[in-house]
Amino acid sequence: MKPESMHPALEAERCPAGLGVLPVYLELGKARLSTLVVITAFAGFMLAGAENLHPGLLFWTLLGTGLAALGANAFNQWREAALDARMERTRRRPLPAGQLTSRHALIWAGSVSIMGIVTLAWFVNGLTAGLGALNLLIYVLIYTPLKRVSSLCTLAGAVCGAIPPLMGWAAATGGLDYGAWLLAATLFVWQIPHFLSLAWLYREDYTRGGFRMLPVADPTGRVTCPVIVLYTLALVPVGLAFFLGGLSGYFFLGASLLLGLSFLYWGTQLFLRRTETNARRVFLASLIYLPLFMGFLVIDQSLPNPHTRGGQVLEWHATLEP
């Protein structure tokens, strides 16, 4: 009989086998979060190279990005298994629940990460692979340990979320320019209210886990809520920046303005009434905002608008009749 004090994540008696364990490994890699990473890389690829789309290149880009994301998230859970066990929200994850051993989780995380970076290097290009490797290192070596030290971890996490669209752009063009950096900046700004609203909802849970998110030090939300409003406000003129840069037309300009104002509305409601209901609405609004933002941006590329590639605006010129 095993001692009651032994943590399930430290057991080494068994390792799940067969296809039945696949959902467990996907949960270890936070499959839903990894899917979001793939979507942002897809948006970067489409914005940069939709007019010369190479399906094969797109496939390898998304596959490599997805594998690297699964690996990074698996490393995160491996390092935080003992802390996750203290939190109600995370105690049923594969390692705290004893569904996987620590050793097998580490092997899987390393294998998948290497497969992702090698896929990007072999089938896409070195810049995309380098960005993927950089993202992995920041997430595992900076963001993950920083969560136990400082509320600045949210900014480090936002940097990680901003890199995938750069990867998609680099895969399509072999370089980075204005559009890539603007897309990355948008993702960076979006993540702050997304992360902070979630952290405020689970601030007591994060306190039990020993994480230093801003809402842990600010349980009343007197600092957190104004920060959320500030960053949602910064998203309002994003469509104008894309439009003025020649990256979109009037469709995306109007759609992004409506999205930004809606997101700002819910952020303002949380600022005025710091309740869990309003915090949950901000978090849900963030989940709605991003896929719609990306979808509208991709749709806009198929419309007859001026748009840019490689930093040069291409304009429609009327033909003069004699």
Secondary structure, 3 states (H helix, E strand, C coil): CCCCCCCHHHCCCCCCCCHHHHHHHHHHCCHHHHHHHHHHHHHHHHHHHHHHCCHHHHHHHHHHHHHHHHHHHHHHHHHCHHHHCCCCCCCCCCCCCCCCCHHHHHHHHHHHHHHHHHHHHHHCCHHHHHHHHHHHHHHHHHHHHHCCCCCCHHHHHHHHHHHHHHHHHHHHHCCCCHHHHHHHHHHHHHHHHHHHHHHHHCHHHHHHHCCCCHHHHCCCCCCHHHHHHHHHHHCCCHHHHHHHCCCCCHHHHHHHHHHHHHHHHHHHHHHHCCCHHHHHHHHHHHHHHHHHHHHHHHHHCCCCCCEEECCEEECCCCCCCC
